[in-house]
Amino acid sequence: MIQNTLFIIKPDAVCENQVGKIVDIILKNGFKITAMKMARMSRKRASEFYAEHKGKSFYKPLVEFMSSNPVIVMVLRKENAVENLRKIVGATSPAKAERGTIRKRFARDGRHNVVHASDSPRSAKREISFFFSKDEIFLWKYRNYPVVKMS
């Protein structure tokens, strides 16, 4: 089933100029980007986004981290997008992530783990609407554009 899912490149990866490398991995794995923007979450917005974790020991540091610098937020589309994206993202802790995953390659630790990926279709729907209106998500058909020879 074709799905949309939310993907965030976190402040650590943005500040360390890893955005292009991470986007390249996503595209090479067959995802289509249907929406994308750079945003800076306020503490209030980060608190709302991660509200399900309120009361956990990592909640306050996570909110501080996610509001510290800009993030890149995307809606990605693919067959079984949620499951497929989580496979290439890897475990939250880079020490536990499989070789070749985004977090194994780029993350420093469990908090500075470079990306966020929705964990279920239900979460994806909620998270996408948190960042994007329906008018900001684009679906298009691929066309056969003529090849122009350069002389």
N, C-alpha and C positions, 0 to 999 in steps of 0.2 A: 504494500500500500504506500503510495506517495504521501509523504508527510512534510510539514514544516517543523523546524526546531529552532530554538534560540541558541546563539553562540556569542560569547563575550570574550574578547581578548582583553585581559586585565591590565591594570596600571603598570605592573612590573614589565610585562612584555612590550607595552607601548613605549615606555621610557627607555627600554633597552634595544629599541629598533628591531624587534623580532616580528612585527606585524606582517611584513611581506613574506617571510619564510613560512609563517603559520598559515596565511591565506593560500599560499601555493600548495601546501599539504592538503588543505580542504578541497581545493579545485582539482588536484590530481586524484583525489578519492571520489570524484564524480558528483560533488555537491554543486548546486547552483545557488548563487547569492541572489536572493529576491528582495533584500533590503539591507542597507548598511549605513551606519553613521558613527561619527565620533561624538561622545558625550562625556560630560563630567557630572557624576552623581553627587548631589549634596548628601550630607550625613542623613538627612531625613529620608531622601529617596532610597539610599542604600539600606537604611533601616526597614523601610517598607518592602523592598525587594527581597531581603533576607529574613523577613518577619517569622517565618517558620522555624528559624534557628534561635529565636529570642530565648534567653535563659541558659543557653549552652555556653561553655567556657570560651569558645572561639568567636562568639557573636560580635562582641564589641570590637575586638581587633580586626575582624573581617569588615565591619562597617567602616572603620577608620581607614583601612587599606583601600577599599573600593571607592572611597570618596577622596582619596589622596591625590589622584591625577586622572587624566582622561582614560576612557576605555573605548574600544571599538565594538559596537553591537551589530550583530547580523542576524537575519533570518535566512536559514539554509533550507534547501528543498532537495529531497532525494527519496528513493524507495527506502522505507524503514529508517528515516532520517535520525530519529532519536537514538535508536540502538546502534546504528552505524557510526554516528558521530562519537558516541561514548566509547566505542572500541578504539577509535584512532586518537582520542583525547588521553585515555589511560586513567589509572587510579589517581585519586586525589593526592596521595603522597608519591612524589617521583621515585622514592626508594622502592615502592611497591608496584610502580607502573611497568608494564611490559616494554621490552626493548623496541625502539622505533616509534613509540607513541609520542604525542606532542609534549606531554608532561615529562616523560623520561628524557627527552632531548633538551627541553628549555627551562623546566622549573627548578627552583632552588630548594624549596621545602613545601610542606603541606599547606601553608598559608600563601606563599608566593608561588602559586602553581599555574601561572600564566593564562589559564582559560577557564571559562564556565560553560557547561553544556547542560541543557535541560535533561532531567532524569526520567521523564515520562511524557507521553503525549498530552496528558492533562496539564502538567507543569509547563510544557512548551506553549500551550495555548495561553495560559495565564501570563507567562513571562514575555511572550511576544507582544501581547496587548499592553503590557507595562511600558514598553519602549516605542511601539509603533502603532500608528492608526492604520486602518485598512487601506487608506489612500497612499500610504508610504510603502506598501508591499506590492511588488511588480511581478507579474507572470507574463511571459512572452513566448512566442513560438520562434524556433530557430529557422532562419531562412537560408537558402543557398545563395550566397552573395557571389557575384562573378569575380573571378580571379583577374586582377589587373597586373599585367607584366610590366616590370620596371625596366626601362631601357638605359 
